[in-house]
Amino acid sequence: MKYGPSRGELWFRLAFSLVALGLLLLAVGYRGVDGIAWIEIVGLSTVFFGGTAIWTLLKLLRSGRD
């Protein structure tokens, strides 16, 4: 890859995103969420870290073919 993050950084991003999603799942399972807070806490966190994980995984798969 000439421009953009290296494969090492992509692996770090993927690992960090998956750990963050796991911690979010653990926190929600332990404490739960009440009211409308779930939209901000669970929804936005899932979209951010899940989207980052999917984007990074796609970049890793594409860079393996080059």
VEXDREN-55028 format. One record per residue: z, x, y of N, C-alpha, C in turn. Coordinates in Angstrom, 1 decimal, always signed. Each point is the difference from the previous one (the first is absolute). Layout:
Z X Y Z X Y Z X Y;
...
! end
This chain:
+0.0 +0.8 -1.2 +0.0 -0.8 +1.2 +0.0 +0.9 +1.2;
-1.0 -0.2 +0.9 -0.1 +0.8 +1.2 +1.0 -0.4 +1.0;
+0.1 -1.3 +0.2 +0.9 -0.6 +1.0 +1.0 -1.0 -0.8;
+1.1 -0.1 +0.6 +1.0 -0.9 -0.6 +1.1 +0.7 -0.7;
+0.9 -0.7 -0.6 +1.1 +0.6 -0.7 -0.4 +0.7 -1.3;
+0.7 +1.0 -0.4 -0.3 +0.7 -1.3 +0.5 -0.9 -1.1;
-0.4 +0.4 -1.3 +0.4 -0.7 -1.1 +1.6 +0.0 -0.2;
+0.6 +1.2 +0.4 +1.4 +0.1 -0.1 +0.7 -1.0 +0.9;
-0.5 -0.2 +1.2 +0.6 -1.0 +0.9 -0.3 -1.4 -0.5;
-1.1 -0.2 -0.6 -0.3 -1.4 -0.5 +1.0 -0.3 -1.1;
+0.3 +1.0 -0.9 +1.0 -0.2 -1.1 +1.3 -0.3 +0.6;
+0.4 +0.7 +1.0 +1.3 -0.2 +0.7 +0.1 -1.4 +0.6;
-1.1 -0.4 +0.6 +0.0 -1.4 +0.6 +0.1 -1.0 -1.1;
-0.7 +0.2 -1.1 +0.1 -1.0 -1.1 +1.4 -0.1 -0.5;
+0.6 +1.2 -0.3 +1.4 +0.0 -0.6 +1.0 -0.6 +1.0;
-0.2 +0.3 +1.3 +1.0 -0.5 +1.0 -0.2 -1.5 +0.1;
-1.2 -0.5 +0.0 -0.2 -1.5 +0.0 +0.6 -0.7 -1.2;
-0.2 +0.6 -1.2 +0.5 -0.7 -1.2 +1.5 +0.1 +0.0;
+0.6 +1.1 +0.4 +1.5 +0.1 +0.1 +0.5 -1.1 +1.0;
-0.7 -0.1 +1.1 +0.5 -1.0 +1.1 -0.1 -1.4 -0.6;
-1.1 -0.3 -0.7 -0.1 -1.3 -0.6 +1.1 -0.3 -1.0;
+0.3 +1.1 -0.8 +1.1 -0.2 -1.0 +1.3 -0.2 +0.7;
+0.3 +0.7 +1.0 +1.3 -0.2 +0.7 +0.0 -1.3 +0.7;
-1.1 -0.5 +0.5 +0.0 -1.4 +0.6 +0.3 -1.0 -1.1;
-0.6 +0.2 -1.2 +0.2 -0.9 -1.1 +1.5 +0.0 -0.4;
+0.5 +1.2 -0.1 +1.4 +0.2 -0.3 +0.9 -0.7 +1.0;
-0.2 +0.2 +1.3 +0.8 -0.6 +1.0 -0.1 -1.5 +0.0;
-1.2 -0.6 -0.2 -0.1 -1.4 +0.0 +0.7 -0.6 -1.2;
-0.2 +0.7 -1.2 +0.7 -0.4 -1.2 +1.5 +0.0 +0.1;
+0.5 +1.0 +0.7 +1.5 +0.1 +0.2 +0.6 -0.9 +1.0;
-0.7 +0.0 +1.2 +0.6 -0.8 +1.1 -0.7 -1.3 +0.2;
-1.2 -0.1 -0.3 -0.8 -1.3 +0.2 -0.3 -0.1 +1.5;
-0.8 -1.0 +0.4 -0.3 -0.2 +1.4 +0.2 -1.5 +0.3;
+0.5 -0.3 +1.1 +0.2 -1.4 +0.4 -0.8 -0.3 +1.2;
-0.4 -1.2 +0.1 -0.7 -0.5 +1.3 -1.4 +0.6 +0.1;
-0.3 +0.2 +1.3 -1.3 +0.5 +0.3 -0.1 +1.5 +0.0;
+1.0 +0.7 -0.2 +0.0 +1.4 +0.0 -0.9 +0.6 -1.1;
-0.3 -0.8 -1.1 -0.8 +0.5 -1.0 -1.4 +0.3 +0.5;
-0.5 -0.7 +1.0 -1.3 +0.3 +0.5 -0.1 +1.4 +0.6;
+1.0 +0.3 +0.8 -0.1 +1.3 +0.6 +0.4 +1.1 -0.9;
+1.1 -0.1 -0.7 +0.5 +1.0 -0.9 -0.9 +0.2 -1.2;
-0.2 -1.0 -0.8 -0.7 +0.1 -1.2 -1.5 +0.0 +0.2;
-0.5 -0.9 +0.8 -1.4 -0.2 +0.2 -0.7 +1.2 +0.7;
+0.5 +0.4 +1.1 -0.6 +1.1 +0.7 +0.2 +1.4 -0.7;
+1.2 +0.2 -0.6 +0.2 +1.2 -0.8 -1.0 +0.1 -1.2;
-0.1 -1.2 -0.7 -0.9 +0.0 -1.1 -1.5 +0.3 +0.4;
-0.4 -0.7 +1.1 -1.3 +0.2 +0.5 -0.3 +1.5 +0.4;
+1.0 +0.6 +0.7 -0.2 +1.3 +0.5 +0.0 +1.0 -1.2;
+1.1 +0.0 -0.8 +0.1 +1.0 -1.1 -1.0 -0.3 -1.1;
-0.2 -1.3 -0.3 -1.0 -0.3 -1.0 -1.4 +0.3 +0.4;
-0.3 -0.3 +1.3 -1.4 +0.4 +0.5 -0.2 +1.5 +0.0;
+1.1 +0.7 +0.4 -0.1 +1.5 +0.0 -0.2 +0.5 -1.4;
+0.7 -0.6 -1.0 -0.2 +0.5 -1.4 -1.4 -0.3 -0.5;
-0.5 -1.2 +0.3 -1.3 -0.3 -0.5 -1.1 +0.8 +0.7;
+0.1 +0.2 +1.3 -0.9 +0.8 +0.8 +0.0 +1.5 -0.6;
+1.2 +0.5 -0.2 +0.1 +1.4 -0.5 -0.6 +0.1 -1.4;
+0.3 -0.9 -0.8 -0.5 +0.0 -1.4 -1.5 +0.0 +0.0;
-0.6 -0.9 +0.8 -1.5 +0.0 +0.1 -0.5 +1.3 +0.5;
+0.6 +0.6 +1.0 -0.4 +1.3 +0.5 +0.0 +1.1 -1.1;
+1.1 +0.0 -0.7 +0.2 +0.9 -1.1 -1.1 -0.2 -1.1;
-0.3 -1.2 -0.3 -1.0 -0.3 -1.0 -1.4 +0.5 +0.5;
-0.3 -0.3 +1.2 -1.3 +0.4 +0.6 -0.1 +1.5 +0.1;
+1.1 +0.7 +0.4 -0.1 +1.4 +0.2 -0.2 +0.8 -1.4;
+0.4 -0.7 -1.0 -0.1 +0.6 -1.3 -1.5 +0.0 -0.5;
-0.8 -0.9 +0.5 -1.4 +0.0 -0.3 -0.9 +1.0 +0.7;
+0.5 +0.4 +1.2 -0.8 +0.9 +0.8 +0.0 +1.4 -0.5;
! end
